[in-house]
Every structure is written in C-alpha cells, then in structure tokens.
Amino acid sequence: MEKEWMFGPARDMRPLPPPEPGLSAPVKRSGGLHRSLGGRTTVDSLGFWSEYEFNFLYLEPEEFSWLEALYTRMVPGPMYLRDPMRPNLMSRRSVQAQMAYHSGDGFGWDSDTTLQTLVMLNTPVPITYRAVQWSSLSNGNYVVPDLGSTYPLLPSTPFSWSVYVRPSVDTDLRLNVDTYWRYDQTGGINGTPVTCQAGTWTRLTEKFDPDRSSVDAVNPVLWCLSDLADSDYVDITAPHAEYSSTLGEPDIGGGLIEAAITSLDVTSQRYPLRTAKVTIMET
C-alpha cells in the first residue's frame, strides 16, 4: 500500500506535501439527536463523511500553486483524496451496505435479482456481522459492490479487489473490472471463473494491470455464471480494494473518497515560502 497522501483529479492525482503532526481527520455523522420524555436518546444516522485538516509548513511556490489551482477549480474535478491510513479504497457506503436499514444500500444489481441485508454471526470478517444476500440468480447476472463510484488509477500501480461470497449451492462466480476513460465506460476485464462451494465462505480476488493508455479508472463487478433455483442465493460481505498487487485483510473502507478543498488559509513567514492550513471534505 502506498504511504503518501494523494489528492487531485483522475489521471493527475499527486502526492500532497508531508503534513505536520497533529492531523485532524474526524468521521462526521449527518443526523440529529432526540431525547424522549423517558430520557432515552435516539441518534439519527443519515450518513457519514470524512473531513481532513492539514497543516503544511514552508511550501515551495510550485507546491502552493498546485494547491491553489485545486482550490480555485482551475483544475477541473472531480477530485479524489487517498488516505494512506485506510487500506480499503472501497467507499464506506459499500462496505457498510451490510449494515444498512434497507436492502443492499450502496450496491447496484440486475433488476431481475434481489438483494437483502441479513444479520449473520459467522461472517469471515470481524468488522461486520452482516452480509448482503443475493438471490433469483441466473447466468449473466451481476452486482456492483460500489455503485456510482470509479477508482482512478495510479501510474504503474496495480489495482486489486476482493469480496467474500458464500453460496447456498455450488455456484460459478467471477470478478470483473469495468474500465473507464474520461468518465465513459470503455469495456472490462474478465477474471477467472471460480466454482464456490456451498455453505463455505470463499474470498475471490482479482488484479488489474494499469499499463493501458486508454484506461484511467476502474470499477469492480461480481458476476454469476450459474443458473440457480429461486430458493438459492449467494451471501456477499467485506468488499475490499487496494492499489497493490496483493491484498491485506478487509478493512472498513473510506481510503479513497471524492473530495474538495473547502478552505485554504495561508501565511508566509519567509519569502517565497508559504504555510498553509488546508481543509479537505468528502463530497
């Protein structure tokens, strides 16, 4: 996993200058607090987002000019922030779909298939006790774990992703990677089909080589290659992606977010260097 903070648009994400110690990176909640007449508190959770506050000392003119160009939208977006403290590139919305109050929030799937969220005490990943159950399946059905997201590629850096699956009967499944160029889908790369055993959690993995001139972003897709009875299904949990040829253990996600600079406060103690306080918020 890369160890640098990176920020910028697809095709031009650049390392940020090393921030000063004391980085502020809260995960904020959208929703209110309500207290009943009996004194109990209800916490509304409509969504979560990250906000980062960086302090950069003694920026060179070239470093500051890049930040100012991003802030003033001279560089067109959307912008992406890579958080090296969070291994999993998948959005929180995707990873926490298993925790949603309504079925499969964050997932995209064929209209003739069904997703529902179930509580499971024997999932293979300790960060969740829930999984999405995918049913009414036939050959050619697919599910997109991170609907609406694309992952900008980094130069000469592989993109890998995985997901845990558990079918009710032996089922052929395959991981694909849809490819994009300038936000338009250009095709996809098919992984190797795997026959997943009934009642057993299997971690499927797939890697994409970024050395392609016509691809600047990707999005993972899980395909079903078997015809199942209406009563059969596939449990899905813990989608995980990294800029790496190998994958670590599944993480809660949020390592790559679409974001924007919301404030840029600048002082200069010594010409021509600048000190900047930069706030970047998930959008």
N, C-alpha and C positions, 0 to 999 in steps of 0.2 A: 504494500500500500504506500502511495506517495505521502511524504511527510510535510508538504507545504500547503499553506492556504492558497487557493487559486480563485480568481474572480475574472469574469468577463463574458463575452458572448460566445456562442458556439463557433468553433473554428479559431477562436482567439482568446481562450482562457489563459491568463498569465499568472505566475506566482505573485502573491502580494509581498511587500517588504516584510521582514520579520517584525511582528508586533512586540511591543513592550510587555513585560509580565503584568498580570492582573487583568487579562482579557475578560470582558463581561459577555456571557453567552446564555442568557435565560431562555427557557422554553415557555412561552406565554400561552395562556388559555383565553379563548373567546367564550363569553357566557357570564351569567350573573350568579349571585349568591342570594338565597331566600331562606328566611327563618320562619318556621311555623309557630302557631300560638303555643304549642307544646315545647318549643325551644330547639327543635331539630333543625339542622341546616341542610339545605339542598343545594348542590353545586351543579349548575348547568355547564355542560361541556359541548360547545358547538364546533370546536375545532382548536388546533394548536399551531403555533408558528414560532420560529426562532428569530431572535434579534441579537446582533453582534455589535459590540463597541470596541473598536481597535484604536490604539494609540501608536502612531508611527513617529519616531524621532529622527530628525535630521535627514529628511528625504532629499535626494538629489533632484534637480529640476526635471529630469526625464521621468522619474518615479512619480513625482507630484502631478505632472502634466497628464499622465495616464489616468490617475485617479480623478482628476478634474474633468477629463473628457468623458469618463464613465458617468460621473455625477450630473453633468450638464447635458447628457444624452447626445453629445457629439458622436459618440459611438452607438449605433443602433442596437437595441436589445432584441430578444430578452437576454438578461444577464443570469449567470449561474455562479453560485458560490460553492466551492468544495471545502468541506470541513474535515481536516485530516484526523480529528479526534473521534470521528464517527465512521467506522469502516464501511457500513452498508450504504450504498448510493440510493437504494430504493426510498421513495418518499414515506414519511410517517403514515400517510393516508393508506398506502398499500400494505405496509407491514401490519398496521393496526386494523385492517379490514376485518380480521378475525374477531376484533373486539367491538365491532360496530353494533349499534342497536337495530339497524335494518340490514337486509341481506346483502353481503358482498360489497359494501361501500368501498370504493376505490378500485374495484375490479371491473373489467369490461368483458363481456361474454356474448356468445351467439344468442339470439333472441329465442331460439328453439331449445335452449338448455336452461337449467335452473341452478342458481346459487343460493345457499342459505348458510347463516352463521350458527355453529354448534359449539357448545362447551364440551371439551374433551380433557380428561385428566391425564392422559397418557401420550400427549404430543411429544415429539423428539426434541423440542427446543424449550428451555426453561423460561423464556421471556413471555410466553403466552400459554394459556390453557384452552385456546380456541382454534378452530380451523374452519375454513370455508368448504362446504360440501357441494360438489359439482355433479349434477345428475341429468337424466334424459339425454344421454350421450350417444353419438354415432361417429363413424369415421369422418374426419374433416372438421369436427367442432374444435373451437379454440377458446382460450381465456387469456386475457391480458392483465397481468398482476398489477401494473401501474398505469391505469387508464389515463390518457391525456398527457402523459409525460414522455419526453425523449431524453436520452443521455448523450450529451456532446462528447465526442471522442477526443482523447489527448494524443498528440503526435507520438507514434512508435510505442504506444502503451496499450496492451490488450484490455479488452472488456470481457469479464466473465460474470455469469449469473447462475443461480441455483434456486431450487424450490423443493420442499419435501412433499411427497404425494403418498397416499395410501388408498388403493382401490379396493372395492368390495369383492371383485373377481379379478383374475389375471387380465391386465389391460396393457396395450401398447401405447406408450406416450412418447412425445418428442418435444425437446426445447428448440425453439427457433429464435432468430434475432431479425426483426424487421429493420431495414436500413433506410436512412433519410439523407437527402441532400438539399440544403437550404429550405428545410421545414417540409419538403414534399417527400412522401414515401417513394422509394425507387425500387424496392424489391425486398428480398430477405435471404437469409442463410439458414438452411435446414440442418438441424443437428441429427444425431444418430438415434433411431428409434430404440426404445428400451422396453422390454416386457417387465412390467412391475408386478410383483407377486401380491396376491390377495391378502389383506389383513396385515401387511408389513409396510412400515414407513421406509421409503426409498428417497435418497437425495439425488435428484437429477442435476447435472451440471452441463454448462456449455460455454465455450470461449469463442470470442470474435477477434480476428486479427485486423487492426485498424489500418493497415498499409494499403488502403484503397483510395484513389484520388477522388472518386465520385461519392464517397460516404463521409458525412460529418457528424452523424448522430445515429443512435440505435434505440430500439425498444424491445424488451423480451416478450415472448409469446409461448404459451404452453398449448400443444396440440394433442388431441385424442385421435388415435389411429385404429380404434376398435369400435365395433357396434355393441352397445350394452343394452341389456333389458331395462325397462323403465324403473325397476326397483333397485338397480345397481347404481353405483356412484364412485366418485374419486374425492377423497379428502385432500385439501391443499393447505399448507401452512408455511410460514417463515420464508418468503421470497427474499433473496439476498443478491446483491451485485457489487462488484468492485472493479477498479482499474488495476487489474492484476491478472497474471496467468494462473494463479492459484487462489483459492477462496479460504477465508478463515471461517470461524463459527458464525452462524447467523446472528445479526445484531438488530437493534430496534429500528434502525433506519434514520433518515434525515441527513445523510452525509453529502448529498448533492441537492441543493434547493435552487429554485428560481427566486431571484432576489434583486434588490435595488438599493443603491446608496440613498439614504433619506436625509443625511446631514453630513457636512464636510466643514469642520471648524479648523482654521489654520492660524498658526503663529509662526514667527521667524525670529529666532534668537541670533542667527548668524547668516548673513548673506553669503551665497544664494540658497542656503538650505532652509527647509520648512519643516515644521512639526504639525502633524495633522491628527485630529480626532475624528474618526470615521464611524458612522453608524450604518450598518447594512441589515436590512429587514427582509424576511421571507415574504414573497408576494403571492 
